[in-house]
Amino acid sequence: MFHRNKKKRHSLWNYIQHNDVVLRIFTSFAFVLALTGVLIGCIFISLYEKNYVASYTKLLTRQGKIISKRVARFENKKKETLFQKYNVYIDEMERAENTDVWIVAKEDAQNPLALEFVNANADAQNLSTETYAVLQKAYKGKIASNSSFDSTYGMTTLSVAVPIRNINTEEVCGAVLMISMIDRQTMGISEGKYLITFSVLTAVIIAYIVAIFFSQFLSRPLNKIGKRIGVMAKGDYSHIEVKRPNSQIGSLEKSLDYLAGKLRKAEEERENLEQVRRDFFANVSHELRTPITVMRGYTETLADGVVEQPEQIEALYQRMLQECQGMERLVNDLFVLSKMQNPDFEIDKEPVSLTQIFGEIIRSGNILGKEKDISIQLEAPEEDPCLIMGDYGRLRQMFMVIVDNAVKFSKEHGRVEIVIDKEDNRYHIAIRDYGVGISKEQLPYIFEKFYSSKMRQNETGTGLGLMIAKQIALRHGGDIEVESELNQGTTFSFSFEECTCLEEFE
């Protein structure tokens, strides 16, 4: 049992030593409680001493008044015999109270107290200065007292003087001087001081013990937060449950939860960026391997002199040029896609006109469709520039990808229709072709990276165009929807919010 208690105390002390918050709270409480206890103890001891002296002064004053009245009555009736008997009572009181009772006469009075009723001769020679001053006040008809060190007695004394008045003339004819040896009465004061000191020390010790457990209670939420920070430092940014959100600790927990959310989001973004980086390099290395191999083969053929005819050499150069152009398009598309997928990438938006964008796209599309005699038609609201907030270049790139595909997969002498409608402050764009269409099996995968049709119309495609177009649409708060049937054609639909700015578009 002893070893178990000793171990428990040792662990508690180690906990306090290694917990700075608990130690600070405990030290503060202990200091305040100790200081309060000492101050209260000193105040109580001082008050106890003063109260003890005051109570004893009242006791002697009351007894002095009784003796003064009795002596005045005895002196008036000339009853010396009764006074001698009363002296027995005075002697008993002196022994009980450790007090000298002097009955003295005022010599300069008209009718001083008779010598038969005087038991002492008090003058400046046999009294201390303080005691003599008290006696002089009694001669003037006042009840006086004083506590000081008396050289005659060699100790601290309490002097109380009560005047004796002549019953007939009310003249002060003498005084009752009571001198009590307080040093002999200090036993009661000492006992009182001891009890007060013991009580204060006991209260301080109990307060220290309470402060230990109370400081642990106060620091418990901080320990919880400290452990939570340690968990966050290891990468765990899970949600923190706040039990009392309106308290100060709750506010701290909410701030910590907010920080955890920010760190969690930052970690996710970092992982996304890392994944984008890995994907970019993996895609580049994967997609460039084939054209580089082809280029190497062509180069080795030319270097070995296997082909000697000028026409064949020119054909190899053309193929090498096509491979270089294909690699250039692939790298550009991968670069654009990596930027679009970066969460930190921001598009500079301004009011742009859809009709202006499609006007430029139709001019470029007519050049692409000239060989197949494909016409591109635009249907838009009249006298409406169709303003939206966006990046002119990116939006043109997005719509050009769809129009380019529509031209590629359209039949000869076909047409591509572009329709812009406005409904509920949103512009809806549909780009429709009447070409080969997309099968239901292929439709869910057309927006995936490096997915491209195996048809001859798309033999120069990189498989990134539709994915880039989708990322651009998402960056502009829109999306792409597609409907298609084989040999019936394909329709790509967009939706963007109208620009409500007051600037006049030119």
C-alpha positions as a Python dict, from the first residue, in 0.01 Angstrom:
ca = {
    (1, 'M'): (0, 0, 0),
    (2, 'F'): (285, 239, 89),
    (3, 'H'): (467, 175, -239),
    (4, 'R'): (145, 217, -436),
    (5, 'N'): (68, 555, -273),
    (6, 'K'): (429, 665, -320),
    (7, 'K'): (416, 571, -688),
    (8, 'K'): (87, 760, -730),
    (9, 'R'): (234, 1074, -569),
    (10, 'H'): (543, 1042, -785),
    (11, 'S'): (339, 1015, -1107),
    (12, 'L'): (126, 1315, -1004),
    (13, 'W'): (438, 1523, -940),
    (14, 'N'): (586, 1420, -1277),
    (15, 'Y'): (258, 1520, -1444),
    (16, 'I'): (274, 1863, -1283),
    (17, 'Q'): (642, 1909, -1373),
    (18, 'H'): (592, 1819, -1740),
    (19, 'N'): (268, 2012, -1784),
    (20, 'D'): (351, 2379, -1810),
    (21, 'V'): (-12, 2494, -1806),
    (22, 'V'): (-98, 2293, -1494),
    (23, 'L'): (216, 2418, -1320),
    (24, 'R'): (137, 2781, -1404),
    (25, 'I'): (-224, 2752, -1288),
    (26, 'F'): (-121, 2564, -974),
    (27, 'T'): (154, 2816, -891),
    (28, 'S'): (-82, 3109, -943),
    (29, 'F'): (-355, 2955, -729),
    (30, 'A'): (-109, 2849, -462),
    (31, 'F'): (53, 3193, -445),
    (32, 'V'): (-281, 3374, -427),
    (33, 'L'): (-419, 3137, -167),
    (34, 'A'): (-102, 3147, 44),
    (35, 'L'): (-83, 3525, 28),
    (36, 'T'): (-453, 3555, 110),
    (37, 'G'): (-416, 3312, 401),
    (38, 'V'): (-116, 3497, 545),
    (39, 'L'): (-285, 3835, 512),
    (40, 'I'): (-607, 3708, 666),
    (41, 'G'): (-409, 3545, 946),
    (42, 'C'): (-215, 3863, 1020),
    (43, 'I'): (-532, 4070, 1013),
    (44, 'F'): (-713, 3829, 1243),
    (45, 'I'): (-421, 3813, 1486),
    (46, 'S'): (-398, 4191, 1494),
    (47, 'L'): (-774, 4224, 1543),
    (48, 'Y'): (-766, 3951, 1805),
    (49, 'E'): (-494, 4129, 2002),
    (50, 'K'): (-673, 4464, 1981),
    (51, 'N'): (-1004, 4305, 2073),
    (52, 'Y'): (-846, 4119, 2361),
    (53, 'V'): (-689, 4439, 2500),
    (54, 'A'): (-1011, 4634, 2440),
    (55, 'S'): (-1219, 4366, 2616),
    (56, 'Y'): (-979, 4358, 2907),
    (57, 'T'): (-983, 4739, 2926),
    (58, 'K'): (-1364, 4732, 2946),
    (59, 'L'): (-1346, 4472, 3223),
    (60, 'L'): (-1104, 4679, 3431),
    (61, 'T'): (-1304, 4996, 3363),
    (62, 'R'): (-1624, 4830, 3482),
    (63, 'Q'): (-1453, 4702, 3796),
    (64, 'G'): (-1289, 5043, 3850),
    (65, 'K'): (-1630, 5214, 3835),
    (66, 'I'): (-1768, 4973, 4097),
    (67, 'I'): (-1472, 5035, 4329),
    (68, 'S'): (-1499, 5412, 4274),
    (69, 'K'): (-1868, 5418, 4377),
    (70, 'R'): (-1809, 5196, 4680),
    (71, 'V'): (-1515, 5404, 4803),
    (72, 'A'): (-1711, 5728, 4754),
    (73, 'R'): (-2002, 5583, 4950),
    (74, 'F'): (-1775, 5454, 5231),
    (75, 'E'): (-1596, 5788, 5251),
    (76, 'N'): (-1923, 5981, 5263),
    (77, 'K'): (-2058, 5766, 5548),
    (78, 'K'): (-1720, 5750, 5722),
    (79, 'K'): (-1733, 5371, 5732),
    (80, 'E'): (-1367, 5282, 5753),
    (81, 'T'): (-1450, 4937, 5887),
    (82, 'L'): (-1656, 4844, 5582),
    (83, 'F'): (-1379, 4977, 5358),
    (84, 'Q'): (-1130, 4749, 5531),
    (85, 'K'): (-1358, 4456, 5461),
    (86, 'Y'): (-1395, 4571, 5101),
    (87, 'N'): (-1017, 4563, 5071),
    (88, 'V'): (-1046, 4183, 5092),
    (89, 'Y'): (-1247, 4188, 4770),
    (90, 'I'): (-987, 4417, 4612),
    (91, 'D'): (-708, 4182, 4714),
    (92, 'E'): (-889, 3882, 4558),
    (93, 'M'): (-945, 4076, 4238),
    (94, 'E'): (-577, 4171, 4225),
    (95, 'R'): (-474, 3805, 4254),
    (96, 'A'): (-732, 3686, 3999),
    (97, 'E'): (-660, 3952, 3737),
    (98, 'N'): (-286, 4001, 3805),
    (99, 'T'): (-375, 4364, 3865),
    (100, 'D'): (-267, 4626, 4119),
    (101, 'V'): (-559, 4837, 4242),
    (102, 'W'): (-451, 5174, 4382),
    (103, 'I'): (-691, 5409, 4552),
    (104, 'V'): (-526, 5748, 4555),
    (105, 'A'): (-633, 6092, 4672),
    (106, 'K'): (-625, 6410, 4469),
    (107, 'E'): (-422, 6628, 4700),
    (108, 'D'): (-509, 6962, 4538),
    (109, 'A'): (-885, 6900, 4568),
    (110, 'Q'): (-1091, 7111, 4814),
    (111, 'N'): (-1203, 6793, 4990),
    (112, 'P'): (-948, 6526, 4901),
    (113, 'L'): (-1020, 6161, 4975),
    (114, 'A'): (-958, 6081, 5338),
    (115, 'L'): (-637, 5895, 5412),
    (116, 'E'): (-835, 5612, 5574),
    (117, 'F'): (-967, 5521, 5231),
    (118, 'V'): (-636, 5552, 5045),
    (119, 'N'): (-414, 5248, 5002),
    (120, 'A'): (-133, 5395, 4786),
    (121, 'N'): (59, 5713, 4722),
    (122, 'A'): (83, 5776, 4346),
    (123, 'D'): (310, 6051, 4221),
    (124, 'A'): (542, 6113, 3929),
    (125, 'Q'): (836, 5946, 4104),
    (126, 'N'): (688, 5602, 4151),
    (127, 'L'): (479, 5593, 3830),
    (128, 'S'): (584, 5580, 3468),
    (129, 'T'): (512, 5881, 3250),
    (130, 'E'): (227, 5706, 3062),
    (131, 'T'): (60, 5581, 3382),
    (132, 'Y'): (93, 5919, 3550),
    (133, 'A'): (-69, 6085, 3248),
    (134, 'V'): (-365, 5844, 3277),
    (135, 'L'): (-400, 5931, 3643),
    (136, 'Q'): (-397, 6305, 3568),
    (137, 'K'): (-684, 6255, 3322),
    (138, 'A'): (-882, 6079, 3596),
    (139, 'Y'): (-818, 6377, 3827),
    (140, 'K'): (-986, 6587, 3560),
    (141, 'G'): (-1295, 6369, 3575),
    (142, 'K'): (-1226, 6144, 3277),
    (143, 'I'): (-1195, 5768, 3255),
    (144, 'A'): (-861, 5701, 3087),
    (145, 'S'): (-654, 5400, 2986),
    (146, 'N'): (-319, 5327, 2826),
    (147, 'S'): (-115, 5019, 2731),
    (148, 'S'): (263, 5053, 2715),
    (149, 'F'): (590, 4927, 2856),
    (150, 'D'): (625, 5025, 3218),
    (151, 'S'): (984, 5060, 3343),
    (152, 'T'): (869, 5031, 3704),
    (153, 'Y'): (718, 4686, 3643),
    (154, 'G'): (966, 4595, 3372),
    (155, 'M'): (691, 4470, 3139),
    (156, 'T'): (396, 4586, 2930),
    (157, 'T'): (111, 4705, 3147),
    (158, 'L'): (-247, 4822, 3099),
    (159, 'S'): (-336, 5125, 3311),
    (160, 'V'): (-700, 5225, 3372),
    (161, 'A'): (-791, 5523, 3590),
    (162, 'V'): (-1146, 5599, 3708),
    (163, 'P'): (-1219, 5923, 3902),
    (164, 'I'): (-1374, 5912, 4254),
    (165, 'R'): (-1627, 6188, 4306),
    (166, 'N'): (-1753, 6331, 4630),
    (167, 'I'): (-2116, 6230, 4659),
    (168, 'N'): (-2221, 6570, 4793),
    (169, 'T'): (-2017, 6808, 4576),
    (170, 'E'): (-1946, 6589, 4270),
    (171, 'E'): (-1588, 6708, 4301),
    (172, 'V'): (-1314, 6466, 4199),
    (173, 'C'): (-1148, 6381, 4526),
    (174, 'G'): (-940, 6085, 4414),
    (175, 'A'): (-903, 5807, 4164),
    (176, 'V'): (-899, 5431, 4129),
    (177, 'L'): (-584, 5339, 3935),
    (178, 'M'): (-575, 4979, 3807),
    (179, 'I'): (-246, 4856, 3668),
    (180, 'S'): (-263, 4511, 3503),
    (181, 'M'): (45, 4316, 3395),
    (182, 'I'): (-56, 4229, 3035),
    (183, 'D'): (249, 4009, 2985),
    (184, 'R'): (95, 3776, 3240),
    (185, 'Q'): (-232, 3778, 3048),
    (186, 'T'): (-74, 3690, 2715),
    (187, 'M'): (-143, 3321, 2753),
    (188, 'G'): (-492, 3374, 2611),
    (189, 'I'): (-352, 3585, 2329),
    (190, 'S'): (-88, 3321, 2254),
    (191, 'E'): (-349, 3048, 2244),
    (192, 'G'): (-561, 3262, 2010),
    (193, 'K'): (-263, 3328, 1784),
    (194, 'Y'): (-180, 2959, 1778),
    (195, 'L'): (-534, 2861, 1679),
    (196, 'I'): (-549, 3127, 1407),
    (197, 'T'): (-204, 3031, 1270),
    (198, 'F'): (-293, 2661, 1272),
    (199, 'S'): (-621, 2731, 1096),
    (200, 'V'): (-448, 2942, 828),
    (201, 'L'): (-180, 2678, 765),
    (202, 'T'): (-441, 2403, 745),
    (203, 'A'): (-650, 2611, 504),
    (204, 'V'): (-344, 2680, 283),
    (205, 'I'): (-249, 2310, 269),
    (206, 'I'): (-605, 2213, 179),
    (207, 'A'): (-612, 2492, -79),
    (208, 'Y'): (-288, 2360, -234),
    (209, 'I'): (-439, 2013, -268),
    (210, 'V'): (-757, 2157, -419),
    (211, 'A'): (-547, 2376, -652),
    (212, 'I'): (-370, 2067, -791),
    (213, 'F'): (-694, 1898, -897),
    (214, 'F'): (-858, 2226, -999),
    (215, 'S'): (-561, 2317, -1222),
    (216, 'Q'): (-585, 1974, -1385),
    (217, 'F'): (-954, 2038, -1447),
    (218, 'L'): (-883, 2380, -1602),
    (219, 'S'): (-601, 2249, -1821),
    (220, 'R'): (-794, 1945, -1947),
    (221, 'P'): (-941, 2128, -2252),
    (222, 'L'): (-597, 2269, -2334),
    (223, 'N'): (-446, 1921, -2310),
    (224, 'K'): (-717, 1799, -2548),
    (225, 'I'): (-634, 2078, -2792),
    (226, 'G'): (-262, 2004, -2755),
    (227, 'K'): (-319, 1637, -2839),
    (228, 'R'): (-533, 1741, -3135),
    (229, 'I'): (-253, 1964, -3265),
    (230, 'G'): (-14, 1670, -3229),
    (231, 'V'): (-252, 1455, -3435),
    (232, 'M'): (-276, 1732, -3697),
    (233, 'A'): (103, 1749, -3709),
    (234, 'K'): (98, 1383, -3815),
    (235, 'G'): (-135, 1463, -4106),
    (236, 'D'): (-476, 1384, -3957),
    (237, 'Y'): (-704, 1678, -4045),
    (238, 'S'): (-1037, 1519, -3957),
    (239, 'H'): (-1329, 1726, -3825),
    (240, 'I'): (-1315, 1839, -3461),
    (241, 'E'): (-1635, 1811, -3259),
    (242, 'V'): (-1702, 2136, -3069),
    (243, 'K'): (-1926, 2069, -2767),
    (244, 'R'): (-1958, 2428, -2638),
    (245, 'P'): (-1916, 2662, -2936),
    (246, 'N'): (-2007, 2977, -2739),
    (247, 'S'): (-1734, 2935, -2477),
    (248, 'Q'): (-1375, 3057, -2507),
    (249, 'I'): (-1244, 2701, -2530),
    (250, 'G'): (-1516, 2629, -2787),
    (251, 'S'): (-1404, 2932, -2988),
    (252, 'L'): (-1048, 2802, -2978),
    (253, 'E'): (-1168, 2458, -3088),
    (254, 'K'): (-1365, 2616, -3376),
    (255, 'S'): (-1055, 2803, -3487),
    (256, 'L'): (-857, 2480, -3470),
    (257, 'D'): (-1127, 2301, -3669),
    (258, 'Y'): (-1117, 2581, -3927),
    (259, 'L'): (-739, 2545, -3946),
    (260, 'A'): (-777, 2167, -3986),
    (261, 'G'): (-1020, 2226, -4273),
    (262, 'K'): (-780, 2465, -4442),
    (263, 'L'): (-491, 2222, -4397),
    (264, 'R'): (-708, 1936, -4525),
    (265, 'K'): (-799, 2140, -4832),
    (266, 'A'): (-436, 2239, -4885),
    (267, 'E'): (-332, 1876, -4855),
    (268, 'E'): (-593, 1772, -5109),
    (269, 'E'): (-481, 2045, -5347),
    (270, 'R'): (-120, 1941, -5301),
    (271, 'E'): (-209, 1581, -5376),
    (272, 'N'): (-408, 1692, -5681),
    (273, 'L'): (-118, 1901, -5806),
    (274, 'E'): (119, 1613, -5746),
    (275, 'Q'): (-116, 1380, -5931),
    (276, 'V'): (-145, 1629, -6218),
    (277, 'R'): (232, 1652, -6234),
    (278, 'R'): (271, 1274, -6234),
    (279, 'D'): (-3, 1237, -6494),
    (280, 'F'): (151, 1504, -6711),
    (281, 'F'): (492, 1340, -6719),
    (282, 'A'): (339, 994, -6756),
    (283, 'N'): (120, 1110, -7041),
    (284, 'V'): (401, 1295, -7216),
    (285, 'S'): (637, 1000, -7186),
    (286, 'H'): (369, 757, -7299),
    (287, 'E'): (229, 960, -7588),
    (288, 'L'): (566, 1079, -7720),
    (289, 'R'): (722, 734, -7718),
    (290, 'T'): (552, 622, -8042),
    (291, 'P'): (619, 934, -8255),
    (292, 'I'): (977, 949, -8131),
    (293, 'T'): (1025, 584, -8227),
    (294, 'V'): (881, 658, -8571),
    (295, 'M'): (1105, 964, -8606),
    (296, 'R'): (1406, 754, -8511),
    (297, 'G'): (1316, 493, -8771),
    (298, 'Y'): (1282, 753, -9044),
    (299, 'T'): (1608, 917, -8940),
    (300, 'E'): (1798, 586, -8935),
    (301, 'T'): (1657, 503, -9280),
    (302, 'L'): (1787, 832, -9416),
    (303, 'A'): (2120, 798, -9234),
    (304, 'D'): (2181, 443, -9360),
    (305, 'G'): (2110, 548, -9720),
    (306, 'V'): (1849, 275, -9765),
    (307, 'V'): (1630, 520, -9957),
    (308, 'E'): (1801, 690, -10249),
    (309, 'Q'): (1520, 812, -10470),
    (310, 'P'): (1446, 1185, -10424),
    (311, 'E'): (1072, 1123, -10421),
    (312, 'Q'): (1105, 866, -10138),
    (313, 'I'): (1338, 1095, -9942),
    (314, 'E'): (1089, 1384, -9977),
    (315, 'A'): (807, 1154, -9859),
    (316, 'L'): (1007, 1060, -9550),
    (317, 'Y'): (1070, 1427, -9473),
    (318, 'Q'): (697, 1500, -9500),
    (319, 'R'): (616, 1216, -9264),
    (320, 'M'): (877, 1341, -9018),
    (321, 'L'): (725, 1690, -9039),
    (322, 'Q'): (378, 1548, -8969),
    (323, 'E'): (511, 1358, -8665),
    (324, 'C'): (678, 1677, -8533),
    (325, 'Q'): (356, 1873, -8579),
    (326, 'G'): (161, 1600, -8403),
    (327, 'M'): (405, 1605, -8109),
    (328, 'E'): (378, 1983, -8094),
    (329, 'R'): (-2, 1967, -8078),
    (330, 'L'): (15, 1697, -7813),
    (331, 'V'): (255, 1894, -7591),
    (332, 'N'): (47, 2210, -7627),
    (333, 'D'): (-273, 2024, -7539),
    (334, 'L'): (-111, 1859, -7237),
    (335, 'F'): (20, 2195, -7121),
    (336, 'V'): (-323, 2356, -7149),
    (337, 'L'): (-492, 2062, -6978),
    (338, 'S'): (-245, 2067, -6687),
    (339, 'K'): (-318, 2437, -6633),
    (340, 'M'): (-693, 2380, -6646),
    (341, 'Q'): (-673, 2104, -6385),
    (342, 'N'): (-460, 2313, -6148),
    (343, 'P'): (-690, 2441, -5863),
    (344, 'D'): (-480, 2759, -5831),
    (345, 'F'): (-516, 2850, -6198),
    (346, 'E'): (-752, 3143, -6240),
    (347, 'I'): (-911, 3264, -6562),
    (348, 'D'): (-921, 3638, -6623),
    (349, 'K'): (-1284, 3707, -6698),
    (350, 'E'): (-1441, 4003, -6871),
    (351, 'P'): (-1764, 4065, -7063),
    (352, 'V'): (-1740, 3879, -7397),
    (353, 'S'): (-1993, 3840, -7678),
    (354, 'L'): (-2092, 3491, -7787),
    (355, 'T'): (-2201, 3622, -8128),
    (356, 'Q'): (-1859, 3775, -8183),
    (357, 'I'): (-1684, 3452, -8080),
    (358, 'F'): (-1897, 3241, -8311),
    (359, 'G'): (-1854, 3491, -8593),
    (360, 'E'): (-1480, 3428, -8579),
    (361, 'I'): (-1529, 3052, -8537),
    (362, 'I'): (-1753, 3035, -8846),
    (363, 'R'): (-1487, 3204, -9055),
    (364, 'S'): (-1227, 2953, -8940),
    (365, 'G'): (-1471, 2662, -8970),
    (366, 'N'): (-1561, 2750, -9328),
    (367, 'I'): (-1195, 2717, -9418),
    (368, 'L'): (-1180, 2375, -9246),
    (369, 'G'): (-1502, 2257, -9416),
    (370, 'K'): (-1423, 2397, -9762),
    (371, 'E'): (-1276, 2068, -9884),
    (372, 'K'): (-1594, 1875, -9786),
    (373, 'D'): (-1827, 2157, -9884),
    (374, 'I'): (-1969, 2187, -9529),
    (375, 'S'): (-2163, 2499, -9437),
    (376, 'I'): (-2179, 2641, -9085),
    (377, 'Q'): (-2494, 2831, -8983),
    (378, 'L'): (-2552, 3054, -8677),
    (379, 'E'): (-2892, 3128, -8525),
    (380, 'A'): (-2883, 3387, -8243),
    (381, 'P'): (-3117, 3648, -8085),
    (382, 'E'): (-3132, 3964, -8292),
    (383, 'E'): (-2977, 4284, -8157),
    (384, 'D'): (-2838, 4092, -7858),
    (385, 'P'): (-2460, 4057, -7826),
    (386, 'C'): (-2517, 3765, -7585),
    (387, 'L'): (-2277, 3884, -7316),
    (388, 'I'): (-2128, 3645, -7063),
    (389, 'M'): (-1832, 3676, -6824),
    (390, 'G'): (-1534, 3479, -6948),
    (391, 'D'): (-1200, 3456, -7123),
    (392, 'Y'): (-1241, 3528, -7494),
    (393, 'G'): (-946, 3311, -7601),
    (394, 'R'): (-1043, 3011, -7387),
    (395, 'L'): (-1408, 3022, -7493),
    (396, 'R'): (-1305, 3044, -7858),
    (397, 'Q'): (-1072, 2745, -7804),
    (398, 'M'): (-1354, 2545, -7642),
    (399, 'F'): (-1613, 2613, -7915),
    (400, 'M'): (-1351, 2562, -8188),
    (401, 'V'): (-1279, 2210, -8058),
    (402, 'I'): (-1647, 2119, -8093),
    (403, 'V'): (-1686, 2284, -8435),
    (404, 'D'): (-1364, 2120, -8560),
    (405, 'N'): (-1496, 1777, -8454),
    (406, 'A'): (-1833, 1854, -8611),
    (407, 'V'): (-1662, 1933, -8942),
    (408, 'K'): (-1438, 1626, -8920),
    (409, 'F'): (-1723, 1382, -8864),
    (410, 'S'): (-1976, 1543, -9099),
    (411, 'K'): (-2051, 1393, -9436),
    (412, 'E'): (-1969, 1577, -9757),
    (413, 'H'): (-2205, 1860, -9851),
    (414, 'G'): (-2332, 1857, -9492),
    (415, 'R'): (-2397, 2139, -9248),
    (416, 'V'): (-2320, 2239, -8889),
    (417, 'E'): (-2580, 2439, -8696),
    (418, 'I'): (-2503, 2672, -8405),
    (419, 'V'): (-2808, 2787, -8206),
    (420, 'I'): (-2801, 3042, -7920),
    (421, 'D'): (-3113, 3077, -7701),
    (422, 'K'): (-3176, 3285, -7390),
    (423, 'E'): (-3389, 3160, -7102),
    (424, 'D'): (-3402, 3272, -6735),
    (425, 'N'): (-3091, 3493, -6762),
    (426, 'R'): (-2890, 3207, -6912),
    (427, 'Y'): (-2763, 3152, -7262),
    (428, 'H'): (-2799, 2800, -7403),
    (429, 'I'): (-2573, 2708, -7694),
    (430, 'A'): (-2621, 2400, -7910),
    (431, 'I'): (-2369, 2289, -8179),
    (432, 'R'): (-2530, 2025, -8400),
    (433, 'D'): (-2390, 1819, -8687),
    (434, 'Y'): (-2548, 1551, -8904),
    (435, 'G'): (-2246, 1328, -8935),
    (436, 'V'): (-2150, 975, -8836),
    (437, 'G'): (-2250, 1014, -8471),
    (438, 'I'): (-2118, 838, -8161),
    (439, 'S'): (-2226, 496, -8040),
    (440, 'K'): (-2389, 454, -7699),
    (441, 'E'): (-2092, 242, -7587),
    (442, 'Q'): (-1843, 519, -7668),
    (443, 'L'): (-2051, 815, -7546),
    (444, 'P'): (-1963, 791, -7170),
    (445, 'Y'): (-1587, 797, -7246),
    (446, 'I'): (-1548, 1078, -7497),
    (447, 'F'): (-1438, 1333, -7231),
    (448, 'E'): (-1167, 1106, -7089),
    (449, 'K'): (-800, 1179, -7139),
    (450, 'F'): (-646, 1040, -7461),
    (451, 'Y'): (-974, 891, -7574),
    (452, 'S'): (-1002, 935, -7950),
    (453, 'S'): (-1209, 781, -8222),
    (454, 'K'): (-1038, 518, -8433),
    (455, 'M'): (-1209, 647, -8744),
    (456, 'R'): (-994, 784, -9025),
    (457, 'Q'): (-1141, 1134, -8973),
    (458, 'N'): (-961, 1155, -8639),
    (459, 'E'): (-628, 1006, -8731),
    (460, 'T'): (-448, 1331, -8641),
    (461, 'G'): (-629, 1386, -8308),
    (462, 'T'): (-452, 1379, -7970),
    (463, 'G'): (-752, 1262, -7764),
    (464, 'L'): (-734, 1570, -7539),
    (465, 'G'): (-957, 1820, -7720),
    (466, 'L'): (-1292, 1729, -7558),
    (467, 'M'): (-1136, 1701, -7213),
    (468, 'I'): (-983, 2049, -7252),
    (469, 'A'): (-1319, 2183, -7368),
    (470, 'K'): (-1492, 2036, -7063),
    (471, 'Q'): (-1236, 2191, -6826),
    (472, 'I'): (-1282, 2533, -6990),
    (473, 'A'): (-1660, 2505, -6954),
    (474, 'L'): (-1628, 2413, -6586),
    (475, 'R'): (-1395, 2710, -6526),
    (476, 'H'): (-1669, 2937, -6665),
    (477, 'G'): (-1941, 2797, -6440),
    (478, 'G'): (-2095, 2587, -6717),
    (479, 'D'): (-2085, 2230, -6842),
    (480, 'I'): (-2108, 2026, -7160),
    (481, 'E'): (-2386, 1783, -7243),
    (482, 'V'): (-2383, 1561, -7549),
    (483, 'E'): (-2651, 1367, -7738),
    (484, 'S'): (-2568, 1146, -8033),
    (485, 'E'): (-2693, 861, -8250),
    (486, 'L'): (-2499, 663, -8505),
    (487, 'N'): (-2537, 798, -8858),
    (488, 'Q'): (-2776, 1065, -8729),
    (489, 'G'): (-2536, 1322, -8592),
    (490, 'T'): (-2423, 1472, -8260),
    (491, 'T'): (-2535, 1771, -8053),
    (492, 'F'): (-2312, 1940, -7792),
    (493, 'S'): (-2500, 2172, -7551),
    (494, 'F'): (-2361, 2449, -7327),
    (495, 'S'): (-2521, 2680, -7070),
    (496, 'F'): (-2374, 3003, -6928),
    (497, 'E'): (-2509, 3278, -6705),
    (498, 'E'): (-2582, 3614, -6866),
    (499, 'C'): (-2347, 3903, -6781),
    (500, 'T'): (-2545, 4169, -6592),
    (501, 'C'): (-2269, 4432, -6595),
    (502, 'L'): (-2366, 4790, -6691),
    (503, 'E'): (-2065, 4848, -6915),
    (504, 'E'): (-2163, 4895, -7275),
    (505, 'F'): (-2013, 4634, -7500),
    (506, 'E'): (-1851, 4760, -7817),
}
